[in-house]
Amino acid sequence: TFCNKMARPALEPLELLDQIESEFNLPTYAVNWPIGSGDTFKGVYHRPRREVHLFNAEAKDGKAKKGEDKSTKGLEVISVDDAKLESVIGAELHARLMEDIELLDELGGELDLQAVHDGELTPVFFGSGMNNFGVQLFLDSFLGYSVRPRGRDLLGGDRVEPTDEGFTGFVFKLQANMDPRHRDKVAFVRVVSGRFERGMRVTNARTKKSVALSRPSQMFGQDKTVLDEGFAGDVIGLNNPGSFAIGDTLYMGPRKVLPPIPTFSPELFAYLRNSDTGKYKQFQKGVQELLGEGAVQVMYSRDAVKQDPILAAVGQLQFEVVQARMLAEYGVETTLEPLPFAVARWVVGGWDAVDAAGRIFNAQCVKDIWGQPVLLFKNQWNVDQIVADTPEIGELSPFSIPPAAE
């Protein structure tokens, strides 16, 4: 957890830790500790090395000189036991820091990494992202705390290990318009096994097509660099002209399919309408690119006349994000037409099961982005009723079933 904007007035650090623990029901461990906040922010105390990283807003301004590491530009680090620390941060802040250190040491000693890996504890860092202060310290620590790449079970019962020679990658995220000037779309791929090389040809398990990975990149913030090779655990950005979808498995050699990413069962549904018919192309492009990111699930009516997408989400905020991005990135103003449904169930048996069931009452049948049948219900009672009264429908799943899982 990174507590940002410490260069602005903030709550007391103990209050911030208490908020994290109460809101997320997750214990915290302060890896570093802020010295003041807002105008009095002087830096952070890094507990593992007992050193103070001093904050200097002016030193962060301007470009880094040639050969200078911009991540540490203007950074001064001194030991907490250094006699000059009091004169640097002031007697009042120094006295308070010494009290805080004593309190932290009494509350807990070493960080329990196993608890972190089990999701039972979160390390907490403080800093100022806008001033690039504390960010490198967080990243270095994050790498040290991270688990090493582990093997993954494949669909079908086999397993792939990081040390296996054959390349395997998993598409876990899509992002449109990372560079608004070029309307690009990037697929983020985690290397699961083997060695990645720029220009290599792999097979997409979902489409069964061969794809050349000719323009791989590595991104951090606004920095983008060309990547020539990668190994298990690395994340690679690939320009994505519609070749990839979230959950795709890329592989070399014998066919391998990793399990898809679990999805939340949607509870809110609404038609997304284009308010300006003159921007039909922009609307369609935005729908294809933005909704392909997986921020919301997308469905369509079986009626060919109704071509507007049906957005399916867990919370209202997801709808608002889509509308805001459609306007900001594609210049298209949209409206939402809510639908009176609260439950979605995917028909595992496909369209054959839907046809066998005949007429379906108290539900609307639509299709998802993969063209698979989905039943929308007003409540769980309607779901139970169709299962009891129409056994021909077969198994119903609360989660989408992408083709990669077949």
Disulfide bonds with the S-S distance in Angstrom:
none
